[in-house]
């Protein structure tokens, strides 16, 4: 069994019972530190990665995303799920071709979302959205890798917080072959419980981007997987901006005293991961 096969098998086992947190690093260094902290799996973040390139979320190319996925997946020893945005294509055939390319990067899973990036029409039509998930499923099956496919419905973060429509889409995505279902932006206990019930027994991922819940509460609701999206990256950016603004606006350096010592960071990266 190859290393990728082992990680995919491990990732699938994580989805079978209990609740696990899959934090989102934005580069290889943050990924290795999260692995060192003992997390059993990691997930890339499209926003966090884009910001490292000086671009907004959804501002990187397919090839840049593939390179990033390969770097992170092959640089750590735990399974990595890829935020593959909308598959970098609109039509199902294009999604399938790009997912096929993603299966060669060493990742253990990937997500496909139904958002268009167009504020006037933020979600793809229902049938097209389902066909895009089916295309991703076919590409994974044809690859023989068994990657975990997560299907995302983005209404709650794209200006269409319609629970009934979200449930309809997630149920259809499950029927289309998604292994895990995800509606970023839901946060009320009743909405989360409704999603878990609608797609059962398929596992559900919940995005926790602020302090509105705990792992224990998500476990009680039957949530299998918890991710944080770009929240860890935003937390790091806040520390950076707070310290830089103090220097720029006041000419003082107080916040630098809160920095992690260099030897702690250096020690975390030595020896390099094999």
VENPEBEL-V859930 format. One record per residue. N is the residue number from 0. RES is the residue in one small letter. PSI is psi in degrees with one decimal (* if undefined). OMEGA is omega in degrees with one decimal (NA if undefined). D_CENTER is the distance of its C-alpha to the mean C-alpha in whole Angstrom. Layout:
n=N res=RES psi=PSI omega=OMEGA d_center=D_CENTER
n=N res=RES psi=PSI omega=OMEGA d_center=D_CENTER
This chain:
n=0 res=x psi=130.7 omega=-179.6 d_center=26
n=1 res=x psi=166.3 omega=177.3 d_center=24
n=2 res=x psi=-42.4 omega=178.8 d_center=21
n=3 res=x psi=-41.7 omega=178.3 d_center=18
n=4 res=x psi=-42.9 omega=-179.4 d_center=20
n=5 res=x psi=-40.7 omega=-179.2 d_center=20
n=6 res=x psi=-37.3 omega=176.9 d_center=16
n=7 res=x psi=-43.4 omega=178.0 d_center=16
n=8 res=x psi=-42.0 omega=178.7 d_center=18
n=9 res=x psi=-39.5 omega=-179.3 d_center=17
n=10 res=x psi=-41.1 omega=178.0 d_center=14
n=11 res=x psi=-38.6 omega=179.0 d_center=16
n=12 res=x psi=-37.0 omega=179.7 d_center=18
n=13 res=x psi=-28.5 omega=-177.8 d_center=15
n=14 res=x psi=-3.0 omega=-172.2 d_center=15
n=15 res=x psi=-28.8 omega=-179.1 d_center=18
n=16 res=x psi=159.5 omega=178.3 d_center=20
n=17 res=x psi=-169.6 omega=179.9 d_center=19
n=18 res=x psi=133.0 omega=177.4 d_center=16
n=19 res=x psi=150.8 omega=177.1 d_center=13
n=20 res=x psi=129.4 omega=179.0 d_center=11
n=21 res=x psi=87.9 omega=-175.3 d_center=8
n=22 res=x psi=162.9 omega=-171.7 d_center=8
n=23 res=x psi=100.0 omega=173.1 d_center=6
n=24 res=x psi=160.3 omega=-179.4 d_center=9
n=25 res=x psi=-7.4 omega=175.4 d_center=10
n=26 res=x psi=179.9 omega=-176.1 d_center=13
n=27 res=x psi=-37.7 omega=179.8 d_center=15
n=28 res=x psi=-47.7 omega=179.4 d_center=17
n=29 res=x psi=-31.7 omega=177.4 d_center=14
n=30 res=x psi=-43.6 omega=-178.8 d_center=13
n=31 res=x psi=-35.7 omega=177.9 d_center=16
n=32 res=x psi=-39.2 omega=177.9 d_center=17
n=33 res=x psi=-38.8 omega=175.4 d_center=14
n=34 res=x psi=-41.3 omega=-179.9 d_center=16
n=35 res=x psi=-31.3 omega=179.6 d_center=19
n=36 res=x psi=-6.6 omega=172.6 d_center=18
n=37 res=x psi=7.5 omega=178.0 d_center=18
n=38 res=x psi=139.8 omega=-173.2 d_center=14
n=39 res=x psi=-12.6 omega=177.5 d_center=14
n=40 res=x psi=159.3 omega=-179.9 d_center=11
n=41 res=x psi=162.6 omega=175.8 d_center=8
n=42 res=x psi=138.8 omega=176.0 d_center=5
n=43 res=x psi=163.2 omega=177.4 d_center=5
n=44 res=x psi=122.7 omega=-177.9 d_center=5
n=45 res=x psi=-40.6 omega=-179.2 d_center=8
n=46 res=x psi=-48.6 omega=-178.8 d_center=10
n=47 res=x psi=-41.1 omega=178.9 d_center=10
n=48 res=x psi=-44.6 omega=-179.5 d_center=11
n=49 res=x psi=-39.6 omega=-179.1 d_center=13
n=50 res=x psi=-31.4 omega=177.6 d_center=15
n=51 res=x psi=-19.4 omega=177.5 d_center=16
n=52 res=x psi=5.4 omega=-179.2 d_center=18
n=53 res=x psi=31.4 omega=-178.0 d_center=20
n=54 res=x psi=160.9 omega=175.9 d_center=18
n=55 res=x psi=168.4 omega=175.5 d_center=16
n=56 res=x psi=144.2 omega=-177.8 d_center=13
n=57 res=x psi=20.1 omega=-177.7 d_center=13
n=58 res=x psi=10.1 omega=178.3 d_center=16
n=59 res=x psi=161.1 omega=179.8 d_center=15
n=60 res=x psi=166.9 omega=177.1 d_center=17
n=61 res=x psi=-46.1 omega=-176.4 d_center=16
n=62 res=x psi=-35.2 omega=175.9 d_center=18
n=63 res=x psi=-41.0 omega=178.5 d_center=16
n=64 res=x psi=-42.5 omega=179.1 d_center=13
n=65 res=x psi=-41.5 omega=178.3 d_center=14
n=66 res=x psi=-43.8 omega=179.6 d_center=16
n=67 res=x psi=-44.2 omega=178.5 d_center=13
n=68 res=x psi=-44.1 omega=-179.4 d_center=11
n=69 res=x psi=-43.7 omega=-178.5 d_center=15
n=70 res=x psi=-47.0 omega=-177.7 d_center=16
n=71 res=x psi=-47.8 omega=-176.1 d_center=13
n=72 res=x psi=-37.8 omega=-178.1 d_center=13
n=73 res=x psi=-3.8 omega=-178.9 d_center=17
n=74 res=x psi=-4.5 omega=177.8 d_center=17
n=75 res=x psi=168.2 omega=-177.3 d_center=16
n=76 res=x psi=-0.6 omega=-178.5 d_center=17
n=77 res=x psi=162.5 omega=178.3 d_center=15
n=78 res=x psi=143.9 omega=178.5 d_center=12
n=79 res=x psi=127.8 omega=173.2 d_center=9
n=80 res=x psi=138.2 omega=-176.8 d_center=6
n=81 res=x psi=130.0 omega=168.0 d_center=6
n=82 res=x psi=98.8 omega=-175.5 d_center=4
n=83 res=x psi=21.1 omega=177.3 d_center=8
n=84 res=x psi=-128.8 omega=179.8 d_center=9
n=85 res=x psi=19.6 omega=-178.3 d_center=12
n=86 res=x psi=5.9 omega=178.3 d_center=13
n=87 res=x psi=31.4 omega=176.3 d_center=15
n=88 res=x psi=158.1 omega=175.7 d_center=18
n=89 res=x psi=-50.0 omega=-175.4 d_center=20
n=90 res=x psi=148.5 omega=-178.2 d_center=22
n=91 res=x psi=-38.9 omega=179.8 d_center=21
n=92 res=x psi=-39.2 omega=177.6 d_center=23
n=93 res=x psi=-40.8 omega=175.9 d_center=21
n=94 res=x psi=-45.5 omega=-178.7 d_center=17
n=95 res=x psi=-43.9 omega=-179.5 d_center=19
n=96 res=x psi=-40.5 omega=-178.6 d_center=20
n=97 res=x psi=-36.6 omega=175.4 d_center=17
n=98 res=x psi=-40.0 omega=176.8 d_center=15
n=99 res=x psi=-44.1 omega=178.0 d_center=18
n=100 res=x psi=-37.5 omega=-178.9 d_center=18
n=101 res=x psi=-30.8 omega=-177.6 d_center=14
n=102 res=x psi=-13.9 omega=-177.7 d_center=16
n=103 res=x psi=1.9 omega=-172.6 d_center=18
n=104 res=x psi=-10.2 omega=-178.3 d_center=16
n=105 res=x psi=1.2 omega=178.6 d_center=15
n=106 res=x psi=162.5 omega=178.8 d_center=12
n=107 res=x psi=-11.2 omega=179.8 d_center=12
n=108 res=x psi=167.9 omega=176.1 d_center=10
n=109 res=x psi=161.2 omega=178.4 d_center=8
n=110 res=x psi=147.2 omega=175.1 d_center=7
n=111 res=x psi=132.3 omega=-177.1 d_center=10
n=112 res=x psi=164.7 omega=-176.5 d_center=11
n=113 res=x psi=16.1 omega=180.0 d_center=14
n=114 res=x psi=146.8 omega=-175.6 d_center=15
n=115 res=x psi=-22.2 omega=-172.7 d_center=17
n=116 res=x psi=2.0 omega=179.6 d_center=17
n=117 res=x psi=113.6 omega=-175.4 d_center=21
n=118 res=x psi=-29.4 omega=-179.7 d_center=22
n=119 res=x psi=-28.9 omega=178.8 d_center=25
n=120 res=x psi=77.3 omega=-167.0 d_center=23
n=121 res=x psi=-18.4 omega=-179.2 d_center=19
n=122 res=x psi=142.9 omega=172.7 d_center=19
n=123 res=x psi=151.9 omega=175.7 d_center=20
n=124 res=x psi=150.6 omega=-173.7 d_center=23
n=125 res=x psi=-53.3 omega=-175.6 d_center=22
n=126 res=x psi=-39.0 omega=177.2 d_center=24
n=127 res=x psi=-40.6 omega=178.7 d_center=22
n=128 res=x psi=-42.8 omega=178.9 d_center=19
n=129 res=x psi=-43.0 omega=-179.6 d_center=20
n=130 res=x psi=-32.6 omega=177.7 d_center=21
n=131 res=x psi=-39.2 omega=176.4 d_center=18
n=132 res=x psi=-42.8 omega=177.5 d_center=16
n=133 res=x psi=-40.4 omega=179.9 d_center=20
n=134 res=x psi=-41.9 omega=177.6 d_center=20
n=135 res=x psi=-41.3 omega=178.6 d_center=16
n=136 res=x psi=-45.4 omega=-180.0 d_center=18
n=137 res=x psi=-41.0 omega=-179.1 d_center=21
n=138 res=x psi=-41.8 omega=178.4 d_center=19
n=139 res=x psi=-44.7 omega=-180.0 d_center=18
n=140 res=x psi=-39.9 omega=180.0 d_center=21
n=141 res=x psi=-28.0 omega=179.9 d_center=23
n=142 res=x psi=-22.0 omega=-178.3 d_center=21
n=143 res=x psi=10.2 omega=-176.4 d_center=22
n=144 res=x psi=-31.7 omega=-176.6 d_center=19
n=145 res=x psi=22.9 omega=177.5 d_center=18
n=146 res=x psi=145.0 omega=175.6 d_center=14
n=147 res=x psi=121.5 omega=-180.0 d_center=12
n=148 res=x psi=119.8 omega=175.3 d_center=11
n=149 res=x psi=128.5 omega=177.5 d_center=9
n=150 res=x psi=129.8 omega=-175.3 d_center=11
n=151 res=x psi=136.4 omega=169.3 d_center=10
n=152 res=x psi=122.3 omega=-164.0 d_center=13
n=153 res=x psi=8.8 omega=-172.8 d_center=13
n=154 res=x psi=-40.6 omega=-174.4 d_center=16
n=155 res=x psi=-16.6 omega=176.1 d_center=16
n=156 res=x psi=3.7 omega=-178.8 d_center=14
n=157 res=x psi=16.8 omega=176.6 d_center=16
n=158 res=x psi=11.7 omega=178.4 d_center=20
n=159 res=x psi=66.5 omega=-176.6 d_center=20
n=160 res=x psi=67.7 omega=-177.1 d_center=20
n=161 res=x psi=105.7 omega=-175.6 d_center=22
n=162 res=x psi=-43.3 omega=-178.7 d_center=21
n=163 res=x psi=-44.2 omega=179.1 d_center=24
n=164 res=x psi=-38.8 omega=178.4 d_center=22
n=165 res=x psi=-45.4 omega=178.8 d_center=18
n=166 res=x psi=-41.8 omega=178.8 d_center=20
n=167 res=x psi=-45.2 omega=-179.1 d_center=22
n=168 res=x psi=-45.7 omega=-178.3 d_center=19
n=169 res=x psi=-39.7 omega=177.6 d_center=17
n=170 res=x psi=-41.0 omega=178.7 d_center=20
n=171 res=x psi=-36.7 omega=177.5 d_center=21
n=172 res=x psi=-39.4 omega=177.1 d_center=17
n=173 res=x psi=-44.6 omega=178.9 d_center=18
n=174 res=x psi=-26.2 omega=-179.5 d_center=21
n=175 res=x psi=-4.4 omega=174.9 d_center=20
n=176 res=x psi=5.8 omega=177.4 d_center=18
n=177 res=x psi=137.5 omega=179.1 d_center=15
n=178 res=x psi=-28.5 omega=-176.2 d_center=14
n=179 res=x psi=143.9 omega=-177.3 d_center=12
n=180 res=x psi=149.0 omega=-167.4 d_center=12
n=181 res=x psi=124.7 omega=174.7 d_center=10
n=182 res=x psi=83.3 omega=-178.2 d_center=12
n=183 res=x psi=139.7 omega=178.6 d_center=10
n=184 res=x psi=-23.1 omega=176.7 d_center=13
n=185 res=x psi=140.5 omega=179.8 d_center=15
n=186 res=x psi=-15.2 omega=177.8 d_center=17
n=187 res=x psi=146.2 omega=-179.1 d_center=20
n=188 res=x psi=-39.3 omega=-178.2 d_center=21
n=189 res=x psi=-40.1 omega=179.2 d_center=23
n=190 res=x psi=-42.8 omega=179.9 d_center=20
n=191 res=x psi=-43.9 omega=178.5 d_center=18
n=192 res=x psi=-38.4 omega=179.4 d_center=21
n=193 res=x psi=-40.5 omega=178.5 d_center=21
n=194 res=x psi=-46.8 omega=179.9 d_center=18
n=195 res=x psi=-44.3 omega=-179.3 d_center=18
n=196 res=x psi=-40.4 omega=-174.8 d_center=22
n=197 res=x psi=-38.8 omega=-173.4 d_center=21
n=198 res=x psi=2.1 omega=-179.8 d_center=19
n=199 res=x psi=140.9 omega=8.5 d_center=21
n=200 res=x psi=12.1 omega=178.5 d_center=21
n=201 res=x psi=142.2 omega=-179.8 d_center=17
n=202 res=x psi=153.1 omega=-178.9 d_center=15
n=203 res=x psi=136.7 omega=172.3 d_center=13
n=204 res=x psi=135.2 omega=173.7 d_center=9
n=205 res=x psi=134.2 omega=176.0 d_center=10
n=206 res=x psi=125.0 omega=174.4 d_center=9
n=207 res=x psi=104.1 omega=-175.3 d_center=11
n=208 res=x psi=-5.7 omega=177.6 d_center=12
n=209 res=x psi=-178.7 omega=-171.6 d_center=16
n=210 res=x psi=68.7 omega=-179.9 d_center=18
n=211 res=x psi=-2.5 omega=-178.2 d_center=19
n=212 res=x psi=-176.8 omega=176.2 d_center=18
n=213 res=x psi=166.3 omega=176.6 d_center=18
n=214 res=x psi=-40.5 omega=-179.2 d_center=17
n=215 res=x psi=-42.0 omega=179.3 d_center=21
n=216 res=x psi=-41.2 omega=178.0 d_center=21
n=217 res=x psi=-37.2 omega=177.1 d_center=17
n=218 res=x psi=-43.3 omega=179.2 d_center=19
n=219 res=x psi=-30.8 omega=-179.0 d_center=22
n=220 res=x psi=-4.3 omega=178.6 d_center=20
n=221 res=x psi=12.2 omega=177.7 d_center=19
n=222 res=x psi=134.8 omega=-177.7 d_center=15
n=223 res=x psi=-34.6 omega=-170.8 d_center=14
n=224 res=x psi=137.7 omega=179.2 d_center=11
n=225 res=x psi=124.3 omega=174.1 d_center=10
n=226 res=x psi=167.0 omega=-177.8 d_center=7
n=227 res=x psi=2.9 omega=177.3 d_center=8
n=228 res=x psi=-132.7 omega=-179.3 d_center=6
n=229 res=x psi=10.5 omega=-173.4 d_center=9
n=230 res=x psi=-39.0 omega=177.3 d_center=11
n=231 res=x psi=-39.7 omega=177.2 d_center=12
n=232 res=x psi=-41.5 omega=179.1 d_center=13
n=233 res=x psi=-35.9 omega=177.2 d_center=15
n=234 res=x psi=-42.1 omega=177.5 d_center=17
n=235 res=x psi=-41.8 omega=178.4 d_center=17
n=236 res=x psi=-36.3 omega=179.2 d_center=19
n=237 res=x psi=-45.2 omega=178.8 d_center=21
n=238 res=x psi=-42.8 omega=178.7 d_center=23
n=239 res=x psi=-48.6 omega=-177.0 d_center=23
n=240 res=x psi=-39.6 omega=178.7 d_center=24
n=241 res=x psi=-44.4 omega=-179.1 d_center=27
n=242 res=x psi=-42.3 omega=-178.6 d_center=28
n=243 res=x psi=-38.7 omega=179.0 d_center=29
n=244 res=x psi=-37.0 omega=177.9 d_center=30
n=245 res=x psi=-43.6 omega=179.7 d_center=33
n=246 res=x psi=-46.8 omega=-175.7 d_center=34
n=247 res=x psi=-38.6 omega=-172.5 d_center=34
n=248 res=x psi=-27.2 omega=-173.9 d_center=36
n=249 res=x psi=-13.7 omega=-178.6 d_center=38
n=250 res=x psi=21.0 omega=178.4 d_center=38
n=251 res=x psi=167.8 omega=-170.5 d_center=37
n=252 res=x psi=25.5 omega=-173.0 d_center=35
n=253 res=x psi=-40.5 omega=-174.8 d_center=34
n=254 res=x psi=-18.4 omega=178.0 d_center=31
n=255 res=x psi=-21.1 omega=178.1 d_center=31
n=256 res=x psi=-15.9 omega=178.4 d_center=32
n=257 res=x psi=-1.8 omega=-175.0 d_center=29
n=258 res=x psi=150.9 omega=174.7 d_center=27
n=259 res=x psi=133.1 omega=179.3 d_center=26
n=260 res=x psi=144.9 omega=-178.7 d_center=29
n=261 res=x psi=-38.3 omega=-176.8 d_center=29
n=262 res=x psi=-27.3 omega=176.6 d_center=30
n=263 res=x psi=-45.5 omega=179.1 d_center=27
n=264 res=x psi=-46.4 omega=179.4 d_center=25
n=265 res=x psi=-41.8 omega=179.9 d_center=27
n=266 res=x psi=-27.5 omega=178.9 d_center=27
n=267 res=x psi=-24.1 omega=-176.5 d_center=24
n=268 res=x psi=12.2 omega=-177.1 d_center=24
n=269 res=x psi=128.1 omega=-1.9 d_center=27
n=270 res=x psi=162.6 omega=179.3 d_center=27
n=271 res=x psi=150.7 omega=-179.5 d_center=25
n=272 res=x psi=135.0 omega=178.0 d_center=22
n=273 res=x psi=* omega=NA d_center=24
